[in-house]
Amino acid sequence: SYVLTQPPSVSVAPGQTARIPCGGNNSGSKSVHWYQQKPGQAPALVVYDDNARPSGIPERFSGANSGNTATLTISRVEAGDEADYYCQVWDGSSEQRYVFGTGTKVTVL
Amino acid sequence: QITLKESGPTLVKPTQTLTLTCTFSGFSLSTTRVGVGWIRQPPGKALEWLAFIYWNDDKRYSPSLKSRLTITKDTSKSQVVLTVTNMDPVDTATYYCAHSVYSTSYYVGYWGQGIPVTVSS
């Protein structure tokens, strides 16, 4: 089955850039979506289709996807960005339709 | 404005069947390329998709749980129901109802608040 691997944690100072990788076999051939989950809350979509932002999501959040790695980039990190982040792909050709990454905890120092 | 809300028991005993209802508003499940489904999250762990039902009544289940899951929809009531048989303590998790749409692939655009379910005798 398809697996998406993320580092357990990423630490970043306020104002700096956080990069969250999501590794998957030939992920560049799939569309990758990203969710932010703050403590005690439901996840929320922050990037879809590799690099599109839903309405209301700041331009500081951007995505890229090539080869075997997709990356969520958070520029000018703020304290409010501290959360867990999950990548996700959908594979219409297999039974494992929605695949979520292992999740990354972003800590703002 | 799209909203989804989960309802059902928050405590079930081992071997019992869990029935969860998702009541939604702001969209129709008869709209092309729209799905509603369930995703769960055990305490401190990652998200795990369980099942989705789509506008055309297509149903998809997680292969690892397929034998225990049933998902149905009532479009007129704007509800989706998930049943999980033979509950076990490892099924303790927050269960989220989710609205999924297709762009270049399916993603979850909206989530319910989640309902915590504990499996314990």
gemmi code that builds the backbone of each chain (N, CA, C; Angstrom):
import gemmi

chains = {
    "A": [
        ("SER", (0.832, -1.190, 0.000), (0.000, 0.000, 0.000), (0.875, 1.252, 0.000)),
        ("TYR", (0.303, 2.340, -0.456), (1.054, 3.578, -0.592), (1.296, 4.203, 0.769)),
        ("VAL", (2.509, 4.702, 1.005), (2.887, 5.268, 2.299), (3.442, 6.673, 2.100)),
        ("LEU", (3.030, 7.578, 2.972), (3.562, 8.939, 2.988), (4.306, 9.146, 4.301)),
        ("THR", (5.572, 9.506, 4.219), (6.402, 9.624, 5.405), (6.768, 11.082, 5.675)),
        ("GLN", (6.529, 11.502, 6.911), (6.873, 12.858, 7.342), (7.778, 12.785, 8.568)),
        ("PRO", (8.642, 13.789, 8.763), (9.424, 13.817, 10.002), (8.490, 14.108, 11.171)),
        ("PRO", (8.752, 13.509, 12.328), (7.859, 13.733, 13.483), (7.784, 15.197, 13.913)),
        ("SER", (8.875, 15.922, 13.773), (8.876, 17.290, 14.277), (9.784, 18.198, 13.452)),
        ("VAL", (9.404, 19.470, 13.439), (10.198, 20.536, 12.824), (10.118, 21.729, 13.775)),
        ("SER", (11.261, 22.319, 14.066), (11.295, 23.507, 14.924), (11.777, 24.703, 14.118)),
        ("VAL", (11.171, 25.847, 14.397), (11.516, 27.045, 13.631), (11.318, 28.278, 14.501)),
        ("ALA", (12.178, 29.259, 14.327), (12.059, 30.510, 15.068), (11.036, 31.423, 14.387)),
        ("PRO", (10.380, 32.266, 15.155), (9.422, 33.213, 14.563), (10.097, 34.060, 13.477)),
        ("GLY", (9.371, 34.251, 12.383), (9.892, 35.047, 11.285), (10.713, 34.258, 10.280)),
        ("GLN", (11.092, 33.049, 10.651), (11.869, 32.204, 9.738), (10.940, 31.341, 8.884)),
        ("THR", (11.553, 30.463, 8.069), (10.788, 29.615, 7.150), (10.816, 28.163, 7.614)),
        ("ALA", (9.630, 27.549, 7.666), (9.515, 26.130, 7.997), (9.217, 25.352, 6.716)),
        ("ARG", (9.937, 24.271, 6.547), (9.706, 23.382, 5.400), (9.389, 21.992, 5.909)),
        ("ILE", (8.256, 21.459, 5.502), (7.790, 20.158, 5.966), (7.757, 19.201, 4.783)),
        ("PRO", (8.643, 18.209, 4.765), (8.648, 17.264, 3.661), (7.644, 16.133, 3.856)),
        ("CYS", (7.206, 15.601, 2.746), (6.268, 14.465, 2.730), (6.761, 13.531, 1.632)),
        ("GLY", (7.326, 12.405, 2.033), (7.926, 11.490, 1.075), (7.003, 10.362, 0.675)),
        ("GLY", (6.878, 10.145, -0.618), (6.068, 9.047, -1.138), (6.579, 8.637, -2.510)),
        ("ASN", (6.462, 7.370, -2.819), (6.956, 6.852, -4.088), (6.304, 7.575, -5.274)),
        ("ASN", (7.147, 8.290, -6.018), (6.669, 9.016, -7.193), (5.503, 9.958, -6.853)),
        ("SER", (5.624, 10.619, -5.712), (4.544, 11.533, -5.273), (4.314, 12.637, -6.297)),
        ("GLY", (5.355, 12.943, -7.084), (5.212, 14.003, -8.069), (4.154, 13.724, -9.119)),
        ("SER", (3.761, 12.459, -9.249), (2.732, 12.101, -10.220), (1.327, 12.171, -9.626)),
        ("LYS", (1.247, 12.490, -8.344), (-0.046, 12.594, -7.667), (-0.259, 14.019, -7.185)),
        ("SER", (-1.479, 14.342, -6.855), (-1.784, 15.628, -6.228), (-1.687, 15.470, -4.716)),
        ("VAL", (-0.981, 16.383, -4.076), (-0.789, 16.315, -2.627), (-1.542, 17.461, -1.962)),
        ("HIS", (-2.195, 17.135, -0.871), (-2.979, 18.111, -0.112), (-2.438, 18.170, 1.318)),
        ("TRP", (-2.586, 19.325, 1.964), (-2.017, 19.534, 3.295), (-3.070, 20.062, 4.257)),
        ("TYR", (-2.997, 19.552, 5.494), (-3.930, 19.945, 6.545), (-3.154, 20.403, 7.770)),
        ("GLN", (-3.712, 21.393, 8.447), (-3.175, 21.897, 9.708), (-4.119, 21.489, 10.812)),
        ("GLN", (-3.588, 20.959, 11.906), (-4.424, 20.586, 13.045), (-3.839, 21.179, 14.316)),
        ("LYS", (-4.554, 22.125, 14.896), (-4.151, 22.709, 16.162), (-4.700, 21.865, 17.308)),
        ("PRO", (-4.076, 21.931, 18.480), (-4.495, 21.079, 19.602), (-5.981, 21.203, 19.913)),
        ("GLY", (-6.629, 20.068, 20.020), (-8.043, 20.030, 20.379), (-8.993, 20.421, 19.264)),
        ("GLN", (-8.471, 20.624, 18.057), (-9.322, 21.042, 16.945), (-9.307, 20.001, 15.823)),
        ("ALA", (-10.303, 20.098, 14.948), (-10.310, 19.276, 13.742), (-9.260, 19.803, 12.768)),
        ("PRO", (-8.780, 18.931, 11.884), (-7.856, 19.419, 10.848), (-8.539, 20.459, 9.967)),
        ("ALA", (-7.711, 21.258, 9.289), (-8.215, 22.254, 8.342), (-7.299, 22.255, 7.120)),
        ("LEU", (-7.895, 22.362, 5.952), (-7.140, 22.358, 4.698), (-6.338, 23.656, 4.567)),
        ("VAL", (-5.048, 23.545, 4.246), (-4.238, 24.749, 4.027), (-3.676, 24.826, 2.602)),
        ("VAL", (-3.472, 23.669, 1.979), (-3.008, 23.639, 0.584), (-3.661, 22.428, -0.088)),
        ("TYR", (-4.142, 22.607, -1.314), (-4.658, 21.489, -2.088), (-4.054, 21.500, -3.489)),
        ("ASP", (-4.127, 20.359, -4.150), (-3.573, 20.245, -5.510), (-2.133, 20.753, -5.577)),
        ("ASP", (-1.334, 20.280, -4.667), (0.104, 20.585, -4.572), (0.405, 21.999, -4.081)),
        ("ASN", (-0.269, 23.009, -4.660), (0.166, 24.381, -4.366), (-0.963, 25.414, -4.414)),
        ("ALA", (-2.194, 24.973, -4.327), (-3.320, 25.920, -4.313), (-3.760, 26.169, -2.874)),
        ("ARG", (-4.158, 27.401, -2.611), (-4.603, 27.761, -1.261), (-6.101, 27.995, -1.227)),
        ("PRO", (-6.775, 27.407, -0.224), (-8.197, 27.738, -0.065), (-8.364, 29.195, 0.329)),
        ("SER", (-9.566, 29.679, 0.134), (-9.869, 31.042, 0.537), (-9.585, 31.228, 2.022)),
        ("GLY", (-8.889, 32.310, 2.361), (-8.620, 32.619, 3.757), (-7.282, 32.131, 4.273)),
        ("ILE", (-6.600, 31.314, 3.490), (-5.280, 30.835, 3.909), (-4.226, 31.836, 3.436)),
        ("PRO", (-3.360, 32.290, 4.336), (-2.364, 33.307, 3.963), (-1.401, 32.816, 2.897)),
        ("GLU", (-0.866, 33.769, 2.143), (0.123, 33.452, 1.109), (1.396, 32.872, 1.695)),
        ("ARG", (1.564, 33.008, 3.003), (2.748, 32.445, 3.655), (2.805, 30.923, 3.518)),
        ("PHE", (1.662, 30.311, 3.267), (1.606, 28.859, 3.103), (1.691, 28.531, 1.607)),
        ("SER", (2.673, 27.695, 1.256), (2.820, 27.305, -0.140), (3.258, 25.845, -0.219)),
        ("GLY", (3.032, 25.244, -1.376), (3.376, 23.845, -1.540), (4.104, 23.598, -2.831)),
        ("ALA", (4.865, 22.501, -2.854), (5.553, 22.059, -4.056), (5.576, 20.539, -4.046)),
        ("ASN", (5.702, 19.951, -5.232), (5.687, 18.496, -5.315), (6.455, 18.061, -6.545)),
        ("SER", (7.504, 17.273, -6.323), (8.327, 16.807, -7.434), (9.043, 15.535, -7.019)),
        ("GLY", (9.234, 14.653, -7.982), (9.957, 13.421, -7.682), (9.252, 12.589, -6.634)),
        ("ASN", (9.936, 12.336, -5.542), (9.389, 11.520, -4.468), (9.054, 12.322, -3.209)),
        ("THR", (9.061, 13.642, -3.316), (8.826, 14.462, -2.126), (7.954, 15.672, -2.426)),
        ("ALA", (6.949, 15.825, -1.599), (6.155, 17.056, -1.584), (6.581, 17.863, -0.363)),
        ("THR", (6.491, 19.175, -0.470), (6.936, 20.036, 0.629), (5.930, 21.144, 0.881)),
        ("LEU", (5.575, 21.297, 2.154), (4.776, 22.449, 2.578), (5.747, 23.463, 3.165)),
        ("THR", (5.686, 24.682, 2.689), (6.554, 25.748, 3.175), (5.716, 26.813, 3.860)),
        ("ILE", (6.132, 27.159, 5.071), (5.475, 28.237, 5.814), (6.507, 29.351, 5.962)),
        ("SER", (6.260, 30.472, 5.290), (7.177, 31.609, 5.358), (6.784, 32.531, 6.509)),
        ("ARG", (7.768, 33.240, 7.008), (7.524, 34.239, 8.083), (6.655, 33.616, 9.176)),
        ("VAL", (7.161, 32.549, 9.746), (6.399, 31.757, 10.713), (5.957, 32.603, 11.904)),
        ("GLU", (4.716, 32.365, 12.325), (4.131, 33.047, 13.488), (3.828, 32.014, 14.577)),
        ("ALA", (3.656, 32.486, 15.778), (3.348, 31.593, 16.895), (2.073, 30.793, 16.624)),
        ("GLY", (1.125, 31.401, 15.934), (-0.136, 30.737, 15.635), (-0.030, 29.621, 14.614)),
        ("ASP", (1.132, 29.450, 14.003), (1.340, 28.362, 13.040), (1.723, 27.061, 13.730)),
        ("GLU", (1.957, 27.132, 15.034), (2.329, 25.916, 15.767), (1.166, 24.936, 15.739)),
        ("ALA", (1.410, 23.757, 15.193), (0.341, 22.780, 14.962), (0.951, 21.507, 14.384)),
        ("ASP", (0.094, 20.501, 14.235), (0.457, 19.301, 13.485), (0.028, 19.500, 12.038)),
        ("TYR", (0.868, 19.018, 11.124), (0.572, 19.140, 9.694), (0.605, 17.754, 9.059)),
        ("TYR", (-0.416, 17.470, 8.236), (-0.537, 16.184, 7.567), (-0.630, 16.385, 6.058)),
        ("CYS", (0.110, 15.576, 5.311), (-0.071, 15.538, 3.863), (-1.047, 14.407, 3.525)),
        ("GLN", (-1.598, 14.454, 2.334), (-2.583, 13.448, 1.912), (-2.582, 13.334, 0.396)),
        ("VAL", (-2.724, 12.112, -0.080), (-2.947, 11.885, -1.500), (-4.180, 11.006, -1.653)),
        ("TRP", (-4.728, 11.009, -2.857), (-5.867, 10.164, -3.184), (-5.470, 9.308, -4.363)),
        ("ASP", (-5.658, 8.006, -4.216), (-5.269, 7.096, -5.278), (-6.506, 6.400, -5.803)),
        ("GLY", (-7.035, 6.890, -6.891), (-8.259, 6.339, -7.445), (-8.105, 4.965, -8.053)),
        ("SER", (-6.868, 4.515, -8.222), (-6.653, 3.226, -8.873), (-6.466, 2.094, -7.877)),
        ("SER", (-6.470, 2.414, -6.593), (-6.281, 1.365, -5.589), (-7.403, 1.426, -4.566)),
        ("GLU", (-7.443, 0.418, -3.727), (-8.458, 0.413, -2.675), (-8.110, 1.394, -1.567)),
        ("GLN", (-6.825, 1.690, -1.421), (-6.387, 2.614, -0.382), (-6.575, 4.032, -0.901)),
        ("ARG", (-7.815, 4.488, -0.884), (-8.139, 5.708, -1.592), (-7.497, 6.953, -0.996)),
        ("TYR", (-7.719, 7.198, 0.281), (-7.171, 8.381, 0.936), (-5.987, 7.937, 1.787)),
        ("VAL", (-4.828, 8.448, 1.487), (-3.637, 8.122, 2.257), (-3.151, 9.389, 2.953)),
        ("PHE", (-3.012, 9.303, 4.259), (-2.503, 10.430, 5.044), (-1.061, 10.170, 5.446)),
        ("GLY", (-0.297, 11.243, 5.529), (1.054, 11.136, 6.031), (1.069, 10.889, 7.528)),
        ("THR", (2.256, 10.651, 8.040), (2.429, 10.317, 9.454), (2.333, 11.528, 10.366)),
        ("GLY", (2.365, 12.709, 9.798), (2.179, 13.931, 10.573), (3.478, 14.532, 11.078)),
        ("THR", (3.541, 15.863, 11.079), (4.704, 16.605, 11.575), (4.246, 17.669, 12.562)),
        ("LYS", (4.856, 17.666, 13.727), (4.568, 18.692, 14.725), (5.513, 19.879, 14.476)),
        ("VAL", (4.941, 21.027, 14.170), (5.747, 22.237, 13.988), (5.748, 23.018, 15.289)),
        ("THR", (6.935, 23.219, 15.813), (7.116, 23.980, 17.047), (7.759, 25.318, 16.729)),
        ("VAL", (7.125, 26.384, 17.210), (7.691, 27.726, 17.028), (8.467, 28.076, 18.289)),
        ("LEU", (9.753, 28.257, 18.127), (10.650, 28.440, 19.273), (10.434, 29.765, 19.985)),
    ],
    "B": [
        ("GLN", (-22.408, 28.224, 3.242), (-21.497, 27.810, 4.303), (-21.688, 26.321, 4.580)),
        ("ILE", (-20.624, 25.564, 4.404), (-20.683, 24.121, 4.613), (-20.363, 23.791, 6.063)),
        ("THR", (-21.244, 22.997, 6.675), (-20.994, 22.506, 8.028), (-21.323, 21.028, 8.090)),
        ("LEU", (-20.624, 20.330, 8.980), (-20.869, 18.918, 9.228), (-20.815, 18.709, 10.737)),
        ("LYS", (-21.687, 17.836, 11.235), (-21.696, 17.568, 12.661), (-21.925, 16.088, 12.902)),
        ("GLU", (-21.086, 15.523, 13.755), (-21.170, 14.119, 14.092), (-22.050, 13.931, 15.329)),
        ("SER", (-22.762, 12.819, 15.353), (-23.530, 12.471, 16.541), (-23.493, 10.963, 16.728)),
        ("GLY", (-23.666, 10.561, 17.995), (-23.626, 9.144, 18.313), (-23.100, 8.936, 19.713)),
        ("PRO", (-22.913, 7.696, 20.111), (-22.441, 7.417, 21.464), (-20.965, 7.752, 21.618)),
        ("THR", (-20.577, 8.158, 22.802), (-19.169, 8.443, 23.067), (-18.507, 7.310, 23.863)),
        ("LEU", (-19.313, 6.360, 24.296), (-18.785, 5.205, 25.018), (-19.496, 3.954, 24.530)),
        ("VAL", (-18.715, 2.989, 24.085), (-19.273, 1.705, 23.670), (-18.458, 0.595, 24.315)),
        ("LYS", (-19.098, -0.555, 24.462), (-18.415, -1.699, 25.057), (-17.761, -2.552, 23.960)),
        ("PRO", (-16.714, -3.251, 24.307), (-16.101, -4.178, 23.335), (-17.142, -5.139, 22.781)),
        ("THR", (-17.011, -5.443, 21.505), (-17.875, -6.310, 20.681), (-19.155, -5.610, 20.219)),
        ("GLN", (-19.488, -4.462, 20.783), (-20.694, -3.761, 20.348), (-20.490, -3.126, 18.975)),
        ("THR", (-21.618, -2.723, 18.375), (-21.591, -2.015, 17.098), (-21.743, -0.519, 17.336)),
        ("LEU", (-20.864, 0.254, 16.716), (-20.914, 1.710, 16.798), (-21.664, 2.250, 15.590)),
        ("THR", (-22.622, 3.129, 15.858), (-23.342, 3.803, 14.777), (-23.179, 5.307, 14.935)),
        ("LEU", (-22.580, 5.935, 13.933), (-22.351, 7.381, 13.936), (-23.122, 8.021, 12.785)),
        ("THR", (-23.683, 9.177, 13.080), (-24.426, 9.925, 12.072), (-23.746, 11.259, 11.812)),
        ("CYS", (-23.605, 11.592, 10.548), (-23.089, 12.891, 10.134), (-24.245, 13.663, 9.498)),
        ("THR", (-24.575, 14.794, 10.081), (-25.611, 15.664, 9.527), (-24.931, 16.895, 8.959)),
        ("PHE", (-25.191, 17.158, 7.685), (-24.461, 18.238, 7.022), (-25.412, 19.256, 6.397)),
        ("SER", (-24.852, 20.412, 6.095), (-25.624, 21.470, 5.441), (-24.699, 22.290, 4.561)),
        ("GLY", (-25.282, 23.022, 3.648), (-24.513, 23.899, 2.765), (-24.109, 23.270, 1.455)),
        ("PHE", (-24.461, 21.998, 1.245), (-24.172, 21.334, -0.017), (-25.105, 20.130, -0.145)),
        ("SER", (-25.138, 19.576, -1.353), (-25.940, 18.387, -1.610), (-25.029, 17.226, -1.984)),
        ("LEU", (-25.343, 16.061, -1.439), (-24.555, 14.874, -1.761), (-24.969, 14.287, -3.109)),
        ("SER", (-25.826, 14.967, -3.819), (-26.153, 14.556, -5.182), (-25.370, 15.374, -6.205)),
        ("THR", (-24.531, 16.270, -5.733), (-23.693, 17.081, -6.620), (-22.513, 16.239, -7.115)),
        ("THR", (-22.258, 16.297, -8.416), (-21.200, 15.510, -9.021), (-19.851, 15.732, -8.344)),
        ("ARG", (-19.133, 14.597, -8.133), (-17.784, 14.622, -7.571), (-17.711, 15.168, -6.145)),
        ("VAL", (-18.746, 14.892, -5.388), (-18.756, 15.217, -3.963), (-18.895, 13.929, -3.176)),
        ("GLY", (-18.168, 13.834, -2.091), (-18.276, 12.678, -1.212), (-18.315, 13.118, 0.244)),
        ("VAL", (-18.879, 12.264, 1.069), (-18.877, 12.477, 2.515), (-18.384, 11.188, 3.150)),
        ("GLY", (-17.541, 11.324, 4.141), (-17.003, 10.112, 4.737), (-16.517, 10.322, 6.149)),
        ("TRP", (-15.762, 9.335, 6.608), (-15.305, 9.304, 7.986), (-13.812, 9.060, 8.056)),
        ("ILE", (-13.185, 9.815, 8.927), (-11.757, 9.718, 9.201), (-11.612, 9.713, 10.712)),
        ("ARG", (-10.757, 8.860, 11.242), (-10.588, 8.818, 12.682), (-9.149, 9.109, 13.095)),
        ("GLN", (-9.010, 9.423, 14.381), (-7.681, 9.757, 14.909), (-7.576, 9.245, 16.346)),
        ("PRO", (-6.852, 8.154, 16.548), (-6.608, 7.689, 17.925), (-5.832, 8.750, 18.699)),
        ("PRO", (-5.965, 8.755, 20.018), (-5.268, 9.773, 20.827), (-3.774, 9.817, 20.538)),
        ("GLY", (-3.280, 10.985, 20.175), (-1.848, 11.169, 19.926), (-1.332, 10.563, 18.649)),
        ("LYS", (-2.238, 10.087, 17.795), (-1.791, 9.414, 16.572), (-2.266, 10.143, 15.322)),
        ("ALA", (-1.917, 9.567, 14.171), (-2.209, 10.210, 12.892), (-3.642, 9.945, 12.430)),
        ("LEU", (-4.022, 10.645, 11.380), (-5.343, 10.487, 10.782), (-5.418, 9.182, 9.999)),
        ("GLU", (-6.588, 8.559, 10.030), (-6.813, 7.302, 9.321), (-8.188, 7.354, 8.651)),
        ("TRP", (-8.222, 7.224, 7.334), (-9.527, 7.257, 6.671), (-10.218, 5.912, 6.827)),
        ("LEU", (-11.535, 5.978, 6.933), (-12.325, 4.773, 7.136), (-13.191, 4.454, 5.923)),
        ("ALA", (-14.016, 5.395, 5.520), (-14.968, 5.136, 4.448), (-15.477, 6.438, 3.871)),
        ("PHE", (-15.824, 6.392, 2.578), (-16.472, 7.521, 1.913), (-17.595, 7.013, 1.043)),
        ("ILE", (-18.631, 7.831, 0.925), (-19.713, 7.567, 0.001), (-19.835, 8.784, -0.902)),
        ("TYR", (-20.062, 8.535, -2.197), (-20.010, 9.614, -3.179), (-21.377, 9.923, -3.770)),
        ("TRP", (-21.422, 10.987, -4.538), (-22.678, 11.492, -5.105), (-23.439, 10.422, -5.894)),
        ("ASN", (-22.686, 9.488, -6.489), (-23.298, 8.458, -7.334), (-23.546, 7.158, -6.564)),
        ("ASP", (-23.458, 7.233, -5.222), (-23.671, 6.097, -4.323), (-22.509, 5.108, -4.336)),
        ("ASP", (-21.416, 5.464, -4.990), (-20.205, 4.654, -4.896), (-19.703, 4.703, -3.447)),
        ("LYS", (-19.297, 3.551, -2.941), (-18.827, 3.455, -1.572), (-17.423, 2.862, -1.569)),
        ("ARG", (-16.540, 3.456, -0.771), (-15.173, 2.969, -0.674), (-14.788, 2.836, 0.788)),
        ("TYR", (-14.125, 1.719, 1.096), (-13.754, 1.415, 2.470), (-12.256, 1.191, 2.592)),
        ("SER", (-11.731, 1.547, 3.759), (-10.347, 1.213, 4.053), (-10.185, -0.298, 4.000)),
        ("PRO", (-9.215, -0.783, 3.231), (-9.063, -2.245, 3.109), (-8.870, -2.953, 4.448)),
        ("SER", (-8.187, -2.293, 5.379), (-7.890, -2.957, 6.656), (-9.114, -3.091, 7.555)),
        ("LEU", (-10.167, -2.319, 7.284), (-11.362, -2.340, 8.133), (-12.624, -2.687, 7.363)),
        ("LYS", (-12.467, -3.007, 6.111), (-13.606, -3.155, 5.208), (-14.684, -4.098, 5.730)),
        ("SER", (-14.272, -5.199, 6.349), (-15.247, -6.203, 6.790), (-16.117, -5.718, 7.945)),
        ("ARG", (-15.723, -4.641, 8.595), (-16.438, -4.156, 9.780), (-17.221, -2.869, 9.526)),
        ("LEU", (-17.078, -2.297, 8.347), (-17.653, -0.979, 8.080), (-18.817, -1.039, 7.103)),
        ("THR", (-19.810, -0.174, 7.362), (-20.874, 0.058, 6.402), (-21.191, 1.548, 6.394)),
        ("ILE", (-21.245, 2.138, 5.215), (-21.573, 3.550, 5.092), (-22.797, 3.696, 4.198)),
        ("THR", (-23.725, 4.531, 4.628), (-24.940, 4.773, 3.857), (-25.243, 6.269, 3.860)),
        ("LYS", (-26.114, 6.677, 2.921), (-26.490, 8.079, 2.892), (-27.991, 8.228, 2.746)),
        ("ASP", (-28.493, 9.314, 3.276), (-29.885, 9.708, 3.085), (-29.824, 11.138, 2.566)),
        ("THR", (-29.859, 11.271, 1.258), (-29.683, 12.588, 0.646), (-30.780, 13.558, 1.064)),
        ("SER", (-31.995, 13.050, 1.216), (-33.114, 13.926, 1.576), (-32.956, 14.506, 2.975)),
        ("LYS", (-32.284, 13.755, 3.848), (-32.058, 14.231, 5.219), (-30.698, 14.881, 5.387)),
        ("SER", (-29.884, 14.878, 4.343), (-28.510, 15.394, 4.413), (-27.738, 14.694, 5.536)),
        ("GLN", (-27.791, 13.382, 5.504), (-27.110, 12.585, 6.526), (-26.326, 11.432, 5.898)),
        ("VAL", (-25.221, 11.108, 6.554), (-24.433, 9.936, 6.223), (-24.215, 9.154, 7.514)),
        ("VAL", (-24.412, 7.853, 7.456), (-24.302, 7.013, 8.643), (-23.194, 5.985, 8.446)),
        ("LEU", (-22.385, 5.848, 9.492), (-21.318, 4.845, 9.499), (-21.583, 3.854, 10.619)),
        ("THR", (-21.519, 2.569, 10.313), (-21.565, 1.562, 11.363), (-20.240, 0.800, 11.379)),
        ("VAL", (-19.777, 0.553, 12.580), (-18.547, -0.199, 12.792), (-18.873, -1.348, 13.735)),
        ("THR", (-18.738, -2.546, 13.262), (-19.079, -3.704, 14.072), (-17.896, -4.152, 14.923)),
        ("ASN", (-18.223, -4.962, 15.929), (-17.208, -5.611, 16.750), (-16.143, -4.633, 17.257)),
        ("MET", (-16.584, -3.603, 17.947), (-15.668, -2.575, 18.436), (-14.688, -3.150, 19.452)),
        ("ASP", (-13.490, -2.593, 19.426), (-12.388, -3.051, 20.285), (-11.724, -1.819, 20.900)),
        ("PRO", (-11.071, -1.966, 22.034), (-10.394, -0.797, 22.626), (-9.449, -0.074, 21.668)),
        ("VAL", (-8.853, -0.762, 20.697), (-7.972, -0.083, 19.750), (-8.735, 0.842, 18.807)),
        ("ASP", (-10.056, 0.739, 18.800), (-10.887, 1.628, 17.985), (-11.198, 2.941, 18.704)),
        ("THR", (-10.706, 3.084, 19.921), (-10.862, 4.345, 20.646), (-10.192, 5.467, 19.867)),
        ("ALA", (-10.959, 6.492, 19.540), (-10.457, 7.559, 18.681), (-11.476, 8.681, 18.599)),
        ("THR", (-11.050, 9.804, 18.047), (-11.992, 10.832, 17.634), (-12.370, 10.549, 16.183)),
        ("TYR", (-13.665, 10.494, 15.934), (-14.166, 10.186, 14.604), (-14.667, 11.473, 13.950)),
        ("TYR", (-14.113, 11.788, 12.781), (-14.469, 12.998, 12.059), (-15.308, 12.667, 10.832)),
        ("CYS", (-16.329, 13.466, 10.633), (-17.066, 13.446, 9.377), (-16.389, 14.439, 8.442)),
        ("ALA", (-16.309, 14.108, 7.162), (-15.539, 14.933, 6.234), (-16.239, 15.088, 4.895)),
        ("HIS", (-16.141, 16.277, 4.323), (-16.678, 16.595, 3.003), (-15.521, 16.599, 2.020)),
        ("SER", (-15.627, 15.811, 0.977), (-14.535, 15.666, 0.019), (-14.993, 16.083, -1.372)),
        ("VAL", (-14.134, 16.813, -2.059), (-14.446, 17.225, -3.428), (-13.270, 16.879, -4.324)),
        ("TYR", (-13.567, 16.797, -5.624), (-12.548, 16.427, -6.604), (-12.126, 17.657, -7.398)),
        ("SER", (-10.824, 17.887, -7.424), (-10.264, 18.912, -8.293), (-9.351, 18.187, -9.289)),
        ("THR", (-8.111, 17.980, -8.921), (-7.252, 17.070, -9.683), (-7.231, 15.705, -9.005)),
        ("SER", (-7.683, 15.654, -7.774), (-7.942, 14.424, -7.033), (-8.834, 14.808, -5.855)),
        ("TYR", (-9.271, 13.826, -5.089), (-10.154, 14.136, -3.965), (-9.352, 14.628, -2.765)),
        ("TYR", (-9.870, 15.628, -2.109), (-9.311, 16.104, -0.851), (-10.465, 16.489, 0.064)),
        ("VAL", (-10.147, 16.694, 1.347), (-11.174, 17.049, 2.326), (-11.194, 18.565, 2.478)),
        ("GLY", (-12.286, 19.150, 2.040), (-12.414, 20.600, 2.122), (-12.957, 21.076, 3.456)),
        ("TYR", (-13.810, 20.233, 4.063), (-14.436, 20.617, 5.320), (-14.508, 19.411, 6.252)),
        ("TRP", (-14.340, 19.692, 7.534), (-14.362, 18.671, 8.570), (-15.413, 19.007, 9.615)),
        ("GLY", (-15.999, 17.962, 10.191), (-16.810, 18.172, 11.368), (-15.915, 18.416, 12.568)),
        ("GLN", (-16.527, 18.730, 13.695), (-15.749, 19.016, 14.909), (-15.151, 17.755, 15.509)),
        ("GLY", (-15.701, 16.600, 15.136), (-15.213, 15.335, 15.659), (-16.009, 14.886, 16.870)),
        ("ILE", (-16.122, 13.583, 17.037), (-16.780, 13.008, 18.207), (-15.839, 11.972, 18.816)),
        ("PRO", (-15.497, 12.140, 20.093), (-14.588, 11.173, 20.728), (-15.350, 9.915, 21.111)),
        ("VAL", (-14.823, 8.776, 20.753), (-15.442, 7.502, 21.063), (-14.447, 6.662, 21.861)),
        ("THR", (-14.888, 6.218, 23.017), (-14.072, 5.353, 23.865), (-14.681, 3.962, 23.886)),
        ("VAL", (-13.823, 2.969, 23.718), (-14.281, 1.588, 23.776), (-13.736, 0.974, 25.061)),
        ("SER", (-14.643, 0.692, 25.963), (-14.234, 0.168, 27.260), (-15.404, -0.559, 27.904)),
        ("SER", (-15.085, -1.592, 28.638), (-16.119, -2.332, 29.354), (-16.411, -1.688, 30.716)),
    ],
}
model = gemmi.Model(1)
for chain_id, residues in chains.items():
    chain = gemmi.Chain(chain_id)
    for i, (resn, *xyz) in enumerate(residues, 1):
        res = gemmi.Residue()
        res.name, res.seqid = resn, gemmi.SeqId(i, " ")
        for name, pos in zip(("N", "CA", "C"), xyz):
            atom = gemmi.Atom()
            atom.name, atom.element = name, gemmi.Element(name[0])
            atom.pos, atom.b_iso = gemmi.Position(*pos), 0.0
            res.add_atom(atom)
        chain.add_residue(res)
    model.add_chain(chain)
structure = gemmi.Structure()
structure.add_model(model)
structure.setup_entities()
